Amino acid sequence: YRAFLDSYMTAFNASLVEAGIIGQSPQLIMTQSGGRANNTSALWNNVVEQLAFCQDGNAILAGPLYPYELYDNNVHPDGYRTLMFSEVIAHAMAEIEDNRTWPTLGPVDFNIVDDRVIIIRFDNRSDEALLFDASNKYDGEGIDEFYGFEVSDAEILGVYLIDDNTLAVECDQEPSEVRYAMQTGDVTDIPDNLYTAHR
């Protein structure tokens, strides 16, 4: 998937040169795929590659699509939710045009305290603050705990905001891996599910 994105940008830039548009630096703005509702998200590697593509400076990530409700337990949002994420994209474009940053909200660094508390700092702007979504956003359907954080080889005891751009993930022992907003959920058998498997 990442190779396709790189190839697309190369072809797009070449088309500008061919059209005589020289010296321009087009700004690509994209969203992060939300996936489908009636399946598992385990193989959705493209969302990681989309994030990396943006973090490498190739595009602006307006935001992910998975926070928005679906109306058909498949992949499609209704008109209202489509308007919501379209306004976010338009806002991202306006901020960039106004020479303001639009960060991808990726972690910029982390450290481990006492072998089991992971402190993670994100790249949000100084005029913005991290906030947790509702702890029961998914009404217990699929993964619905610890605000989207998962670990391997440990159990999470709690996730806490420390300040505007830093949080802590407390575990019972040192984990070998930490994941966030990349949950490998399986919502195949949840009737009338409102959210995608990728959360």
VENVEN-V99196 format. One record per residue. N is the residue number from 1. RES is the residue in one small letter. PHI is phi in whole degrees, 0 to 359 (NA if undefined). OMEGA is omega as a letter, one per 30 degrees, with the letter a starting at -180 (* if undefined). Layout:
# VENVEN-V99196
N:RES:PHI:OMEGA + N:RES:PHI:OMEGA
This chain:
# VENVEN-V99196
1:y:NA:l + 2:r:296:l + 3:a:299:l + 4:f:295:l + 5:l:300:l + 6:d:298:l + 7:s:295:l + 8:y:298:a + 9:m:295:l + 10:t:298:l + 11:a:293:a + 12:f:295:l + 13:n:295:l + 14:a:295:l + 15:s:293:l + 16:l:294:l + 17:v:297:a + 18:e:298:l + 19:a:278:l + 20:g:84:l + 21:i:268:a + 22:i:260:l + 23:g:83:l + 24:q:273:l + 25:s:237:a + 26:p:296:l + 27:q:255:l + 28:l:273:l + 29:i:242:a + 30:m:223:l + 31:t:252:l + 32:q:260:a + 33:s:305:l + 34:g:264:a + 35:g:85:a + 36:r:243:a + 37:a:272:a + 38:n:262:l + 39:n:203:l + 40:t:255:a + 41:s:263:a + 42:a:301:a + 43:l:257:a + 44:w:275:l + 45:n:291:a + 46:n:296:a + 47:v:291:l + 48:v:291:a + 49:e:289:l + 50:q:296:l + 51:l:298:l + 52:a:296:l + 53:f:301:l + 54:c:287:a + 55:q:295:l + 56:d:279:l + 57:g:91:a + 58:n:276:a + 59:a:200:l + 60:i:261:l + 61:l:272:l + 62:a:296:l + 63:g:156:l + 64:p:277:l + 65:l:261:a + 66:y:291:l + 67:p:287:a + 68:y:268:a + 69:e:296:l + 70:l:259:l + 71:y:245:a + 72:d:233:a + 73:n:50:l + 74:n:220:a + 75:v:214:a + 76:h:260:l + 77:p:279:l + 78:d:277:a + 79:g:298:a + 80:y:295:l + 81:r:291:l + 82:t:298:l + 83:l:296:a + 84:m:299:a + 85:f:286:l + 86:s:293:l + 87:e:292:l + 88:v:296:l + 89:i:299:l + 90:a:297:l + 91:h:295:l + 92:a:300:l + 93:m:299:a + 94:a:295:l + 95:e:296:l + 96:i:295:l + 97:e:296:l + 98:d:269:l + 99:n:62:l + 100:r:254:a + 101:t:282:l + 102:w:226:a + 103:p:292:l + 104:t:277:a + 105:l:60:l + 106:g:271:l + 107:p:290:l + 108:v:260:l + 109:d:194:l + 110:f:207:l + 111:n:212:a + 112:i:247:a + 113:v:250:l + 114:d:55:l + 115:d:66:a + 116:r:217:l + 117:v:245:a + 118:i:261:l + 119:i:262:a + 120:i:238:l + 121:r:250:a + 122:f:254:a + 123:d:259:l + 124:n:291:a + 125:r:287:a + 126:s:291:l + 127:d:264:l + 128:e:230:a + 129:a:225:l + 130:l:295:l + 131:l:223:l + 132:f:277:l + 133:d:285:l + 134:a:302:a + 135:s:293:l + 136:n:248:a + 137:k:308:a + 138:y:259:l + 139:d:53:l + 140:g:78:a + 141:e:272:a + 142:g:73:l + 143:i:286:a + 144:d:210:l + 145:e:205:l + 146:f:59:l + 147:y:53:l + 148:g:93:l + 149:f:271:l + 150:e:224:l + 151:v:225:l + 152:s:246:l + 153:d:63:l + 154:a:194:l + 155:e:242:l + 156:i:280:l + 157:l:264:l + 158:g:181:l + 159:v:234:a + 160:y:226:l + 161:l:281:l + 162:i:261:l + 163:d:207:a + 164:d:297:a + 165:n:228:a + 166:t:225:l + 167:l:221:a + 168:a:233:l + 169:v:247:a + 170:e:264:a + 171:c:239:l + 172:d:281:l + 173:q:201:a + 174:e:291:l + 175:p:277:l + 176:s:267:a + 177:e:202:l + 178:v:233:l + 179:r:235:l + 180:y:219:l + 181:a:53:l + 182:m:226:a + 183:q:294:l + 184:t:266:a + 185:g:277:l + 186:d:235:a + 187:v:244:a + 188:t:303:a + 189:d:258:l + 190:i:268:a + 191:p:289:l + 192:d:55:l + 193:n:294:a + 194:l:259:a + 195:y:229:a + 196:t:286:l + 197:a:294:l + 198:h:279:a + 199:r:227:*
